[in-house]
Amino acid sequence: MSEAKKDTLVYEYGGGVYINPTNRCTNRCRFCLRNNSDGVADHDLWLSKEPTAEEIIADLTPFLPTKKITFCGFGEPMMRLDIIETVSAFAKENGVYVKVNTNGQANLFYGRDVLPSLVGLVDGFSISLNASNAADYQTECRSVYGEDAYPAILDFARRSVALGFDTTLSVVDYLPESEIEACRKISDDIGAVFRVRHMG
């Protein structure tokens, strides 16, 4: 009888080290990679169960020393705030820069501002914007929070900047140029770095 496949909790991709803490997400984006893929490169990112912080740390340790880790898997990492706090504390003890790729809806999910608890643990956030207004965002990203998601994302980004996190707002490159430029202005007004990411 073949041994059960081990879940991919930590993986390398494009020269970076990534953490895959959950498959849950508050969005159902039309462009999401998981709509037609099981992962990235040869990494299957579907989890059989949600890992503990101890399991992630055990899998992360062989990758040390590394300069940076990014929480980015097949779900919304901020839905595992406890994991981010514990694993980031371990990473910081080892001199690692910690980044979280997020949809920016964590404060809606928890019903409170979670950012202050991550000061000193997380260095930066990359927040997916993907639209210049609430209606278009909901059409593309289909949040469980409906059109309440978009203003919450902008608020999350503003709070992130105010607390000194390295803050990036990103959009996917299939959007019309006019929409990309509108998103760039929103990002500039917030004081975040703006990035256009390739979908392919």
N, C-alpha and C positions, 0 to 999 in steps of 0.2 A: 504494500500500500504506500503510495507516494506521500511525502511529507507535505503538510499544508504550507502554502506560500506565505512567506513572512511579509507583513505590511511594510511599506516604505514610509518611514517616519522622517528620515534625513536623507537628502540626495544632493548630488552635484549636478549643476546644469550651467552651461556657458561660463564656466570658471567660478561660479558661486556655490555656496552651501545653503540649502533651503530646508526649512522645517515644515512638515505636513501634519498639522495637529487635528484636523477635522475635515469631514466632507459636508458638514452642514453649512447652509448659507441663507441669508435673508433675501437674496436676489435670485432670479431665474433669468439671467441675461441671455438675450438672443444670440450673442456672439461668443458665449462661454465655451472654452475649449472642451469642457466635459460633455457638451452636447453630442460630440462625435469622436471623442477620444477617451482612452483610459489613463492618459498621463502625458508626460513630456519625454521626448527621446525614448529610452527603453525603461523608463521608470513608471510602473503602474501605481497610480496615486489613490486608487479606491481603497478605503480602509475596511477591514472586517469588524473593527471596533475602535473606539476612540482611545488613544494611548494615554498613559499616565506621564507626568513630568519625568519620573524616574526612567521610564522606558525611552523617552526621547533623549534624555541626558546620556544614557548608556550608548545609544546609537550615535550621538553627536561626538562623544569623546574621541573616537578614532580619527575624526576629521581635524582635531586640534593639533598644533596651533593653526588657527585660521584668522584672518583679519575681520571677517564679517559673516554674519548669518542673517538670513531673511526668512521670516515667517510667511510662507506662500505655498499653499498646496492645492488640494481640490475642494476648498471650502473657504469660509471666512474665518481667518485665524482669531479675530477678536472675540468670537463666540467661545473661545477657550481662554479667557482672561487669566485664570489661575495658572494655566500652562505657560502663558507668556511671561507672567511674573516670575515663576520659579525657574524656568529655563533661562530667562534673560539674566537673572541674578547669577546663575552658574556661568553664563557666558561673560558677564562683566568681570567676574573673579578671574577669568582667563584672558582679559584684555581684548575681548571681542566687541566689535561694533554691531549693534542690533537694530535691524530694520523690520518693520511690519508692513506688508502690502494689505490694504484693507478697502472695503467699500464705504467706510466712514459712518456706518450706522450703529456703532457700538453703544453710543449713549441712548439711543432709542431702545436698543435691545435690553440694556440693564436698567433703564429708567433713571440714570444718574450720569454725571460726568466722570468717566473712568480715567481720563488722562492724567490727573494729578498723581494717581497711584503708580503711574509708569515712569514718572520723572526719576532719572538716575538708573533706570533699567533699560528702557528703549531709547535709542538715539534718534531714529527717524521714522516717519510714516510716508508711504506712497499711497495716496488716496485716489481711487478711480472716480473721475467726474463724469466723463462720457456724454454730457449734454449741458446746454446752457440754460435750461429751464426745467421745472418740475414735470411738466406734461411729457416732454420728450424723454426725460430720464425714465419715467415710468413705462413708456412705450418700449424703450430699449432694454431696461434692466429689470422691470417687473418685480419691484420690491414688495415684500409682504406688508410694508407700511404705506403703500400707495404713494400719493404725491407728498405725504409728510416726510418721506425719506430725503428728498432733495435739499430742503432748507436745513435739515439736521446734518447733512454732509457738509454743507458750507460752514455751519456753526462748528462742527468738529474740526474742520481745517483751520478756522480762525483761532480756536482754542489751542490747537496744536502749535501754531505759529507763536501765539502769545506766551506759551510755556517754554519756548525755546527748542522744541523738537525740529530737526531737519524735516521740512514738510514739502512734499511734491504733490501736485495735482496732475493726473494723467488722463489722456483720452485715447481712444482707439483710432487708428489711421484711416479707417474706411469712412469716417464722417466727412461731410462736405467741408471744403476749406473755410467757408464762412462760419460754420459752426465751430470748427477748431479755433478760429481766431476769436470768436466770442468767448469760448472757454479759456483761451489764453488771457483775455482781459480780466475775467473773473479771478483767475489765479493770481495775476499781477496785483489786482486790487486787494486780495487777501494777504499778499506778501509771500506766497509760496513759489517754489520752482515749478515750471511747467514742462511736461514731457508728453510727446506724442509717441505711443507705443505701437509697434507693428503687430497686426493680427494676421497670422498666416500659418 
